[in-house]
């Protein structure tokens, strides 16, 4: 039978308190029978009791908090490993380049750190980048991996994947804070993107960061509908897209740290 943490703490605290009262009183009465001396010793005993039991509670609660942190970390790690397996299968189905989702996730997290994100915000960026195209699970292969141009109807269907991705992630509590990238990574700085037509800083920062990395990756590696672009052409495209398709500030930061970010994306440098 598993003992609840709060019951265990109370049981230890009460046991220590009872033992303290029982044995400390006996000790005091064995030392002296003088009333005034006993009163002083009881006061000292009470102060010691408060300090000792306070320290005991601090240690007991801290121990359980650390234990819960370890369990939470294991849970998050297990969830992330499951998501990585799902995403790897998605990349195979989408005919993406090898390591696409992992690569853009690593680069997005690294760039987000340069922007100043940390803690929970950075974890949400990691999950959001990893699951950026989760909505494509609901699209047919005839549209998803079509080698030629999409028809207007097919393009309309393709553009539903951010909303589908948002709906999927909203069903899972720990992934809800990660919806910014899947839902908004096709928005454009100039307001001509989809699905909501957000403009400028209306677009969540995580999505603006990811969009720069995603455009770089889409152009730098071959897809079923195009070959890889030369690196100089990719960089020229990013410069020209700043202020139109992409957040100019994020593009500038990407350019500034490009060699480092590229090495992280390709697994050649630690993140």
C-alpha positions as CSV (number, residue, x, y, z in Angstrom):
1,X,0.0,0.0,0.0
2,X,1.3,3.4,-0.9
3,X,1.4,6.0,1.9
4,X,0.4,9.5,0.9
5,X,3.2,12.0,1.4
6,X,1.1,14.3,3.7
7,X,0.2,11.4,5.9
8,X,3.8,10.3,6.2
9,X,4.9,13.8,7.1
10,X,2.2,14.2,9.7
11,X,3.0,10.8,11.2
12,X,6.7,11.6,11.5
13,X,6.0,15.0,13.0
14,X,3.5,13.7,15.6
15,X,5.8,10.9,16.6
16,X,8.7,13.2,17.1
17,X,6.5,15.7,19.0
18,X,5.2,13.0,21.4
19,X,8.6,11.6,22.1
20,X,9.9,15.1,22.7
21,X,7.2,16.0,25.2
22,X,7.5,12.7,27.0
23,X,11.2,12.5,27.4
24,X,12.0,16.2,27.8
25,X,9.5,16.6,30.6
26,X,11.0,13.7,32.4
27,X,14.5,15.1,31.9
28,X,13.5,18.5,33.3
29,X,11.9,17.1,36.4
30,X,14.9,15.0,37.1
31,X,17.2,18.0,37.0
32,X,15.3,20.3,39.4
33,X,12.2,20.7,41.5
34,X,12.5,24.5,41.7
35,X,9.4,26.1,40.1
36,X,11.2,29.2,38.7
37,X,14.0,27.1,37.2
38,X,11.5,24.7,35.7
39,X,9.6,27.6,34.2
40,X,12.8,28.9,32.5
41,X,13.7,25.4,31.3
42,X,10.3,24.9,29.8
43,X,10.6,28.1,27.9
44,X,14.0,27.1,26.6
45,X,12.6,23.6,25.8
46,X,9.7,25.2,23.8
47,X,12.1,27.4,21.8
48,X,14.2,24.4,21.0
49,X,11.1,22.4,20.0
50,X,10.0,25.1,17.6
51,X,13.4,25.2,15.9
52,X,13.9,21.5,15.7
53,X,10.4,20.7,14.4
54,X,10.6,23.5,12.0
55,X,13.8,22.1,10.6
56,X,12.3,18.7,10.5
57,X,9.3,19.9,8.5
58,X,11.5,21.8,6.1
59,X,13.5,18.6,5.5
60,X,10.5,16.3,5.1
61,X,8.6,18.7,2.8
62,X,11.8,19.4,0.8
63,X,12.5,15.7,0.4
64,X,9.0,15.0,-1.0
65,X,9.2,18.1,-3.3
66,X,12.5,16.9,-4.7
67,X,10.9,13.4,-5.2
68,X,8.0,14.9,-7.0
69,X,10.3,17.0,-9.2
70,X,12.2,13.8,-10.2
71,X,9.0,12.0,-11.0
72,X,7.7,15.0,-13.0
73,X,11.0,15.1,-14.9
74,X,10.7,11.4,-15.7
75,X,7.2,11.9,-16.8
76,X,8.1,14.8,-19.1
77,X,11.1,12.9,-20.5
78,X,8.8,9.9,-21.2
79,X,6.3,12.1,-22.9
80,X,8.9,13.8,-25.0
81,X,10.4,10.5,-26.1
82,X,6.9,9.4,-27.2
83,X,6.4,12.6,-29.1
84,X,9.8,12.2,-30.8
85,X,8.8,8.7,-32.0
86,X,5.5,10.1,-33.3
87,X,7.3,13.0,-35.1
88,X,9.8,10.6,-36.6
89,X,7.0,8.6,-38.1
90,X,5.3,11.8,-39.3
91,X,8.5,12.9,-41.1
92,X,8.7,9.5,-42.9
93,X,5.1,9.8,-44.0
94,X,5.5,13.4,-45.1
95,X,8.6,12.5,-47.1
96,X,10.5,15.1,-45.2
97,X,14.3,15.2,-45.1
98,X,15.9,13.0,-42.4
99,X,15.9,14.6,-39.0
100,X,13.7,17.6,-40.2
101,X,11.6,18.0,-37.1
102,X,14.5,17.4,-34.7
103,X,16.7,19.8,-36.6
104,X,14.2,22.7,-36.6
105,X,13.4,22.0,-33.0
106,X,17.1,22.2,-32.0
107,X,17.6,25.4,-34.0
108,X,14.4,27.0,-32.7
109,X,15.3,26.4,-29.1
110,X,18.8,27.7,-29.6
111,X,17.4,30.9,-31.3
112,X,14.8,31.3,-28.6
113,X,17.5,31.3,-26.0
114,X,19.2,34.2,-27.9
115,X,16.0,36.1,-27.9
116,X,15.8,35.7,-24.1
117,X,13.3,32.9,-23.5
118,X,14.0,30.4,-20.7
119,X,12.3,28.0,-18.3
120,X,8.8,26.9,-19.1
121,X,8.6,29.2,-22.1
122,X,11.6,27.4,-23.6
123,X,10.0,24.0,-23.0
124,X,6.8,25.1,-24.7
125,X,8.9,26.3,-27.7
126,X,10.7,22.9,-27.8
127,X,7.4,20.9,-27.8
128,X,5.7,23.4,-30.2
129,X,8.6,23.2,-32.7
130,X,8.7,19.4,-32.5
131,X,5.0,19.2,-33.2
132,X,4.7,22.2,-35.6
133,X,3.1,20.1,-38.4
134,X,1.0,17.7,-36.1
135,X,-2.1,18.9,-37.9
136,X,-0.9,17.3,-41.2
137,X,-1.8,13.9,-39.6
138,X,-5.3,14.6,-40.7
139,X,-4.5,15.4,-44.3
140,X,-4.6,12.8,-47.1
141,X,-1.3,11.6,-48.7
142,X,-2.6,12.7,-52.1
143,X,-2.2,16.3,-50.9
144,X,0.5,16.0,-48.4
145,X,3.2,14.4,-50.6
146,X,2.0,15.5,-54.0
147,X,5.1,16.2,-56.2
148,X,3.6,18.9,-58.3
149,X,1.7,22.2,-57.5
150,X,-1.4,22.0,-55.5
151,X,-4.8,22.9,-56.9
152,X,-6.7,25.7,-55.3
153,X,-8.9,23.2,-53.4
154,X,-5.9,21.2,-52.3
155,X,-4.2,24.4,-51.1
156,X,-7.3,25.3,-49.1
157,X,-7.2,21.9,-47.5
158,X,-3.5,22.1,-46.8
159,X,-4.0,25.5,-45.1
160,X,-6.3,23.8,-42.5
161,X,-3.4,22.0,-40.8
162,X,-2.6,24.8,-38.3
163,X,-6.1,24.8,-37.0
164,X,-6.1,21.0,-37.0
165,X,-2.9,21.0,-35.0
166,X,-4.3,23.5,-32.5
167,X,-7.3,21.3,-32.0
168,X,-5.2,18.2,-31.5
169,X,-2.9,19.8,-28.9
170,X,-5.8,21.4,-27.0
171,X,-6.9,17.9,-26.1
172,X,-3.8,17.3,-24.0
173,X,-3.3,19.5,-21.0
174,X,0.5,19.6,-20.9
175,X,0.7,20.4,-24.6
176,X,-1.8,23.3,-24.6
177,X,0.8,25.9,-23.8
178,X,2.8,24.7,-26.9
179,X,0.1,25.6,-29.4
180,X,1.6,29.0,-30.5
181,X,4.0,27.4,-33.1
182,X,1.7,24.8,-34.6
183,X,-1.2,27.3,-34.8
184,X,0.7,30.4,-35.9
185,X,3.9,29.4,-37.8
186,X,2.3,30.2,-41.2
187,X,1.3,33.8,-40.2
188,X,3.3,36.5,-41.9
189,X,4.8,39.7,-40.4
190,X,2.9,41.8,-43.0
191,X,-0.5,40.2,-42.1
192,X,-1.0,38.1,-45.3
193,X,-0.4,34.7,-43.6
194,X,-2.9,32.2,-42.4
195,X,-5.1,31.0,-40.6
196,X,-5.9,34.3,-38.8
197,X,-4.0,36.9,-40.8
198,X,-2.2,38.2,-37.7
199,X,0.2,41.1,-38.3
200,X,3.6,42.0,-36.7
201,X,3.8,41.4,-33.0
202,X,0.3,40.1,-32.9
203,X,2.0,36.9,-34.0
204,X,3.2,35.0,-30.9
205,X,7.0,35.4,-30.4
206,X,7.5,31.6,-30.4
207,X,5.9,31.3,-33.9
208,X,8.0,34.3,-35.2
209,X,11.2,32.6,-34.1
210,X,10.2,29.2,-35.5
211,X,9.1,30.7,-38.9
212,X,12.6,32.0,-39.6
213,X,14.1,28.5,-38.8
214,X,11.4,26.7,-40.8
215,X,11.9,28.9,-43.9
216,X,15.7,28.3,-43.7
217,X,15.1,24.6,-43.4
218,X,12.5,24.3,-46.2
219,X,14.8,26.1,-48.6
220,X,18.1,24.4,-47.5
221,X,17.0,20.8,-47.9
222,X,15.2,19.0,-50.8
223,X,11.5,18.3,-50.7
224,X,9.3,16.3,-53.0
225,X,8.3,19.4,-54.9
226,X,11.8,21.1,-55.1
227,X,15.6,20.6,-54.8
228,X,17.7,22.2,-52.1
229,X,18.7,25.8,-52.7
230,X,22.3,27.0,-52.6
231,X,23.1,28.5,-49.2
232,X,23.8,32.0,-50.5
233,X,20.4,32.0,-52.2
234,X,18.7,30.9,-48.9
235,X,20.4,33.7,-47.0
236,X,19.4,36.3,-49.6
237,X,15.8,35.1,-49.4
238,X,15.8,35.5,-45.6
239,X,17.2,39.0,-45.9
240,X,14.5,39.9,-48.5
241,X,11.7,38.3,-46.4
242,X,12.6,40.4,-43.3
243,X,9.7,42.8,-42.7
244,X,7.4,41.0,-45.2
245,X,7.1,37.4,-44.4
246,X,9.3,37.3,-41.4
247,X,10.0,39.3,-38.2
248,X,13.0,41.5,-39.1
249,X,14.4,41.5,-35.6
250,X,14.4,37.7,-35.5
251,X,15.9,37.4,-38.9
252,X,18.7,39.8,-37.8
253,X,19.4,37.7,-34.8
254,X,19.4,34.5,-36.9
255,X,21.9,36.0,-39.3
256,X,24.1,37.2,-36.4
257,X,24.3,33.6,-34.9
258,X,23.9,31.7,-38.2
259,X,27.0,29.5,-38.1
260,X,26.3,28.5,-34.5
261,X,22.6,27.8,-35.1
262,X,23.4,25.8,-38.2
263,X,25.9,23.7,-36.4
264,X,23.4,23.0,-33.6
265,X,20.7,22.1,-36.2
266,X,23.0,19.7,-38.0
267,X,24.1,18.1,-34.7
268,X,27.6,19.4,-34.9
269,X,27.5,21.6,-31.8
270,X,25.9,21.3,-28.4
271,X,22.7,23.4,-27.9
